[in-house]
Amino acid sequence: MTNKSDNWPFNEIREIYNRLKFEEVSGAHSLPVGTVGLNIKNIFKKKKLSQNNNLDDVNKLILLSSYAEQQSSTNLAPEDRLLLQEIVAMRPMLQEFIEMVKMMQIKQVPSHSPSAPTRTIQEVLDMMLLKGNNCNAEKLRKKNVIISLLKEVRLTLNDDYSKFHNIDIISKMAQHVVNQTDIKGDMKQRRIRYIKELATCGSNVNPDFYKLNVVANLPKIEKTKKSERNPHLPYSGVQLREIFNPKHDYFKEHQDAFYVCLIAMFTGARINAAITLQYDDIIEKNGIPCINFRENHPIKQFKNEASERIVPIHPQLVKLGFVDYVCSRQKKLNAKGTDFIFPKCQTASGEYNNKYTIRYIFNFFKEIKVKTNPHDGFDFHSFRKNASIAMQDAHIPQTYINDIIGWEGKTTMEQSYSNHGLEQIYEQLCTFNYDFLKPEFDQWERIIKKL
């Protein structure tokens, strides 16, 4: 069965087109309406759009057809090509309907109504950023995107907000985003969302004048396919040796970051699971030191049920002092079992700190040239890749890798034979290692004892 989104935007254009209501021009003979395939010129001589049509439908039809017209190719199905030709031919009628509705809305405003308060785009943008409660980096990113999009329609932050807040300008800005070939779907979605946020602030400026639903006319951007996204790449041996080279002082001054990276390397933990560990999550079971990954706190946001698991702590990680670090830190701070081992996992307001890697680790990675740009494929998830590759190279059976890393298993067999005994998992876990990092790890063992 074909997914409805596979033929976007034509399926949506066809649905809207068939919802349109027409009225006969005085003296004309009746013609069937709402059916694609008729001679559109003859229809327009006999018909006009009814006032009962939905303004959002008409605006969206113009926007979607404009997008389809720019993206069309010789590969279009005949019925889609004919549909597009008919919509393009009837645009004057659609525009006339929009102008008519606008005039009706203006006439409906009482003559004694106070004039709408004037605000600059900058003032409304400030309101938007304040309401969004974003970090400074995200606020700056939003502002820069808005400035660049305003420039495309010859507006600046000093212009009156009303110049931005109309369907023509917002549609042009949205269309510019749609037409950008150098960015992928996810980035386009984000930019459309920024436009939507700024447009929505119109209701805060003056609710009585916020009649035109500009938001509904923004285009739907398909999410970038997983195969087309920037992939998570494993760190090479050279990169890992540079990261853990004792000549760098970063990990000496930030032991939390040191162990967060190692946890991911030896367990395949995602960033949220690695940094939200509590003291009670480090346990001993059947004489084996383990990490109990569990979603028992609001800021712990695991991907699936398989992410909750008990993983033995690898002997190399024990030798690098992780268990001793946890025990001594808890004793020194007189911390409760429910306290977080890495307090930076929370913001000052107690929310999950989803910028942890950017603020505390990746600046270091950039300094040592391990990471070159935000989209180079090297991120915290890369450690998870390293863990899975190391286990596969050690010929650990896939069902055990699933249990260690927290994968659900792709096949029924993998899912059925998962959840092995702890002793079995520990035995398999010990068969993989990072011995190529032994020179660096040996030095770190001596350094850690002095810290």
C-alpha positions in Angstrom: 0.0 0.0 0.0 1.4 3.4 -1.0 1.9 5.8 1.9 -0.1 9.0 1.5 3.1 11.1 2.0 4.8 9.4 -1.0 3.0 11.6 -3.4 3.1 14.8 -1.4 2.1 17.6 -2.2 -0.2 16.3 -4.9 -2.4 14.2 -2.7 -3.0 17.2 -0.4 -3.5 19.6 -3.4 -6.1 17.2 -4.8 -7.9 17.0 -1.5 -8.1 20.7 -1.2 -9.1 21.2 -4.8 -12.0 18.8 -4.4 -13.2 20.7 -1.4 -13.6 24.0 -3.2 -17.0 25.3 -3.7 -18.0 27.2 -6.8 -20.9 29.5 -7.8 -22.3 30.0 -11.2 -21.7 33.3 -12.9 -25.1 35.0 -13.7 -26.5 33.7 -17.0 -24.1 30.7 -17.2 -25.1 27.1 -17.7 -24.4 24.6 -14.9 -21.2 22.7 -15.0 -19.9 19.9 -12.6 -17.3 21.2 -10.2 -14.6 19.8 -8.0 -13.5 17.2 -10.6 -10.0 17.3 -11.9 -9.7 16.9 -15.7 -12.3 19.4 -17.0 -11.3 22.2 -19.3 -10.4 24.8 -16.7 -10.8 27.8 -19.0 -14.4 26.9 -19.7 -15.1 26.4 -16.0 -13.7 29.8 -15.2 -16.0 31.5 -17.8 -19.0 29.9 -16.0 -17.9 29.7 -12.3 -16.4 31.7 -9.5 -15.2 30.7 -6.0 -18.0 30.7 -3.4 -17.6 32.9 -0.4 -18.2 29.8 1.7 -14.7 28.4 0.9 -12.2 28.2 3.7 -9.5 30.9 3.5 -6.9 28.5 4.8 -7.6 26.0 2.0 -7.2 28.7 -0.6 -4.0 30.0 0.8 -2.5 26.5 1.2 -3.5 25.6 -2.3 -1.5 28.5 -3.7 1.5 27.7 -1.6 1.5 24.0 -2.3 1.0 24.5 -6.0 3.8 27.0 -6.1 6.1 24.5 -4.4 4.9 21.7 -6.7 5.4 23.9 -9.8 9.1 24.5 -8.9 9.8 20.9 -8.0 7.9 19.3 -10.9 9.7 17.2 -13.5 9.0 15.0 -16.5 8.5 12.1 -14.1 5.1 13.5 -12.9 2.1 11.2 -13.4 -0.2 12.5 -16.1 -3.0 13.1 -13.6 -0.6 15.2 -11.3 0.6 17.2 -14.3 -3.0 18.0 -15.4 -3.9 18.9 -11.8 -1.0 21.3 -11.5 -1.8 23.0 -14.8 -5.4 23.5 -13.7 -4.4 25.0 -10.3 -1.9 27.3 -11.9 -4.6 28.5 -14.4 -7.0 29.3 -11.6 -4.6 31.3 -9.4 -6.1 34.7 -10.4 -9.4 33.4 -9.1 -7.8 32.2 -5.9 -6.0 35.6 -5.4 -9.3 37.4 -6.0 -11.0 35.3 -3.3 -8.2 36.1 -0.8 -8.5 39.9 -1.5 -12.2 39.7 -1.1 -12.0 38.0 2.3 -9.4 40.5 3.5 -11.7 43.4 2.5 -14.6 41.8 4.3 -12.5 41.4 7.5 -11.4 45.1 7.4 -15.1 46.2 7.0 -16.0 44.0 10.0 -13.7 46.0 12.3 -15.8 48.6 14.2 -15.0 52.1 13.4 -14.6 53.0 17.1 -12.0 50.2 17.6 -8.6 51.4 18.8 -5.9 51.2 16.2 -3.6 48.2 16.7 -0.5 49.0 18.8 2.7 49.2 16.8 5.6 46.9 17.6 8.8 46.4 15.8 9.8 42.9 14.7 12.7 43.1 17.1 10.3 43.7 20.0 8.1 40.8 19.1 11.1 38.6 18.5 12.4 39.4 22.0 8.9 38.3 23.3 9.2 35.1 21.3 12.7 34.3 22.7 11.7 35.1 26.2 8.6 32.9 26.0 10.6 30.1 24.5 12.9 29.8 27.6 15.8 28.7 25.4 19.5 28.8 26.2 21.5 31.7 24.9 23.0 29.6 22.1 19.5 28.6 20.8 18.3 32.2 21.2 21.1 33.4 19.0 20.5 30.7 16.4 16.8 31.6 16.2 17.6 35.3 15.9 20.2 34.8 13.1 17.8 32.6 11.2 15.0 35.1 11.5 17.3 38.0 10.4 18.4 36.0 7.3 14.8 35.1 6.3 13.6 38.7 6.8 16.4 39.8 4.5 15.0 37.6 1.8 11.7 39.6 1.9 13.5 43.0 2.3 12.6 43.5 6.0 14.8 44.2 9.1 14.2 43.9 12.8 13.5 47.6 12.9 10.5 47.3 10.7 7.0 47.3 12.1 5.8 43.8 13.0 2.7 44.3 10.8 4.9 44.3 7.7 6.0 40.7 8.6 2.6 39.5 9.9 0.7 38.9 6.7 0.2 35.8 4.6 2.1 37.1 1.6 5.3 37.8 3.4 5.2 34.7 5.6 4.5 32.6 2.5 7.5 34.1 0.7 9.7 33.4 3.7 8.4 29.8 3.9 8.8 29.3 0.2 12.4 30.4 0.4 13.1 27.8 3.1 11.4 25.1 0.9 13.5 26.1 -2.1 16.9 25.9 -0.2 18.7 23.0 -1.8 21.7 23.2 0.5 19.9 22.2 3.7 18.1 19.0 4.5 14.5 18.4 5.7 15.3 18.5 9.4 16.9 21.9 9.1 14.0 23.1 6.9 11.5 21.9 9.6 13.4 23.9 12.2 13.4 27.1 10.1 9.7 26.8 9.4 9.1 26.3 13.1 11.0 29.6 13.8 8.7 31.4 11.3 5.7 29.8 13.0 6.8 30.9 16.4 7.3 34.5 15.3 3.9 34.5 13.5 2.2 33.0 16.5 3.4 36.0 18.6 0.9 38.1 16.6 -1.8 36.9 19.0 0.2 38.4 21.9 0.6 41.7 20.2 -3.1 42.3 19.7 -5.5 39.4 20.0 -8.4 41.4 18.5 -6.6 41.9 15.2 -5.2 38.4 15.0 -7.8 37.2 12.6 -5.8 35.7 9.7 -4.4 32.3 10.5 -1.0 32.6 8.8 0.3 29.6 10.7 -2.0 27.1 8.9 -0.5 28.2 5.6 3.0 27.2 6.3 4.2 24.2 4.2 4.7 20.7 5.6 8.3 19.7 5.4 9.1 16.0 5.3 11.6 14.8 7.9 15.0 13.9 6.4 15.2 10.2 5.8 17.4 8.3 8.2 19.6 7.2 5.3 20.2 10.8 4.3 21.0 12.2 7.7 24.6 12.8 8.8 25.5 9.4 10.2 27.1 8.8 13.6 30.7 7.8 12.9 32.8 5.8 15.2 36.0 7.5 16.5 39.1 6.0 14.8 42.0 4.6 16.8 44.0 7.7 16.2 41.1 9.9 17.4 40.6 7.9 20.6 44.3 8.0 21.4 44.2 11.8 21.0 41.1 12.1 23.2 42.7 10.0 26.0 46.2 11.4 25.5 47.4 12.3 29.1 49.2 15.3 27.7 45.9 17.1 27.7 44.7 18.5 31.0 41.0 18.6 30.3 40.2 15.1 31.8 42.5 15.8 34.7 40.4 18.8 35.6 37.0 17.3 34.6 36.9 13.7 35.8 33.2 13.6 35.3 33.6 14.1 31.6 36.4 11.4 31.5 34.2 8.8 33.1 31.1 9.7 31.1 33.0 9.0 27.8 34.4 5.8 29.2 31.0 4.6 30.3 29.7 5.0 26.7 32.8 3.2 25.3 32.4 0.2 27.5 28.6 -0.1 27.7 27.3 1.7 24.6 25.2 4.0 26.8 23.5 7.0 25.1 24.3 10.4 26.5 21.2 10.7 28.7 21.7 7.3 30.3 25.4 8.0 30.9 25.2 11.3 32.6 22.0 10.7 34.7 23.4 7.9 36.7 22.7 8.0 40.4 24.9 6.6 43.2 22.3 3.8 43.7 22.8 2.8 40.1 26.3 1.5 40.8 25.6 -1.9 42.3 27.3 -5.2 43.0 25.4 -8.3 41.9 26.6 -11.8 42.3 30.0 -10.4 43.2 30.1 -8.4 39.9 30.2 -4.6 39.9 27.5 -3.4 37.6 25.7 -0.3 36.3 21.9 -0.4 36.6 20.6 1.7 33.8 17.0 2.5 34.8 14.4 5.2 34.0 13.5 6.1 37.6 13.7 9.9 37.4 11.9 12.5 35.3 15.2 13.6 33.6 16.1 10.1 32.6 14.7 9.8 29.1 15.5 6.3 27.7 14.7 5.4 24.1 13.0 2.1 24.7 12.5 -0.7 27.2 15.7 -2.4 26.1 17.6 0.7 27.3 16.8 -0.3 30.9 19.4 -3.0 31.7 22.0 -4.1 34.1 25.5 -4.1 32.6 28.6 -5.5 34.3 31.4 -2.9 34.6 34.3 -3.8 32.3 37.6 -4.7 34.0 39.4 -2.0 32.1 36.9 0.6 33.4 37.3 -0.8 37.0 41.1 -0.4 36.6 40.6 3.2 35.5 39.1 3.9 38.9 35.4 4.4 38.0 34.0 2.4 41.0 36.5 4.0 43.4 35.7 7.4 42.0 31.9 6.9 42.7 32.5 5.5 46.2 35.0 8.2 47.3 32.9 11.0 45.7 29.7 9.9 47.5 31.6 9.6 50.8 33.3 13.0 50.3 30.0 14.8 49.5 27.9 12.8 51.9 25.6 12.2 48.9 22.4 10.3 49.0 21.9 7.2 46.8 19.4 9.2 44.8 21.8 12.0 44.1 23.4 12.2 40.6 27.0 11.2 40.2 27.4 13.8 37.5 25.5 16.9 38.8 25.9 18.7 35.5 23.2 16.5 34.0 20.7 19.0 35.4 20.3 22.7 34.7 20.0 25.2 37.5 16.2 24.8 37.3 16.4 21.1 37.6 15.7 20.2 34.0 17.7 17.7 32.0 20.8 19.4 30.6 20.6 18.4 27.0 23.5 20.7 26.1 26.0 18.8 28.3 28.3 17.5 25.5 28.3 20.8 23.7 29.1 22.8 26.8 31.6 20.5 28.5 33.1 18.0 26.1 32.9 19.0 22.5 34.8 22.3 23.1 37.7 20.1 24.2 37.3 17.8 21.2 37.4 20.8 18.9 40.6 22.1 20.6 42.4 18.8 19.9 41.0 18.7 16.3 39.0 15.5 16.9 35.8 17.3 16.0 35.9 19.9 13.2 32.3 21.0 12.8 28.8 20.3 14.3 27.9 18.0 11.4 31.0 16.0 10.9 29.4 12.8 12.3 31.5 12.7 15.4 29.5 13.1 18.5 28.7 11.3 21.8 26.8 8.6 20.0 30.1 7.8 18.2 31.3 6.1 21.5 28.3 3.8 21.2 29.4 2.9 17.7 32.9 2.2 19.0 31.4 -0.2 21.7 29.3 -2.1 19.2 32.2 -2.4 16.7 34.7 -3.6 19.4 32.2 -6.2 20.6 31.6 -7.4 17.0 35.3 -7.6 16.4 35.6 -9.8 19.5 33.0 -12.1 18.0 30.5 -11.6 20.8 27.1 -13.0 19.8 24.6 -10.4 18.7 22.1 -11.4 21.4 24.8 -10.5 24.1 25.6 -7.3 22.3 21.9 -6.4 22.4 21.9 -7.0 26.2 25.0 -4.9 26.8 24.2 -2.0 24.6 20.5 -2.0 25.0 19.2 -2.9 21.6 15.8 -4.5 21.2 17.0 -7.0 18.6 16.1 -6.9 14.9 14.8 -10.5 14.6 12.5 -12.7 16.6 15.5 -15.0 17.3 17.5 -12.1 18.8 14.6 -11.0 20.9 13.9 -14.5 22.1 17.5 -15.3 23.1 18.2 -12.0 24.7 18.3 -11.3 28.5 21.1 -13.7 29.3 22.3 -14.4 32.8 24.6 -11.8 34.4 27.5 -14.1 34.7 27.2 -15.1 31.0 27.0 -11.4 30.0 30.1 -10.6 32.1 32.0 -13.5 30.5 31.3 -12.2 27.0 31.9 -8.6 28.0 35.5 -9.5 29.1 36.3 -10.8 25.7 36.4 -7.3 24.2 38.8 -4.5 25.1 40.6 -1.4 24.0 44.1 -2.8 24.4 45.4 -0.4 21.7 44.8 2.3 24.3 46.7 0.4 27.0 49.7 2.9 26.9 47.3 5.8 27.5 45.2 3.9 30.1 48.3 2.8 32.0 49.3 6.5 32.4 45.7 7.4 33.4 45.7 4.8 36.2 48.8 6.4 37.7 47.3 10.0 37.2 44.0 9.1 38.8 45.6 7.7 41.9 47.2 11.1 42.5 44.1 13.2 41.8 
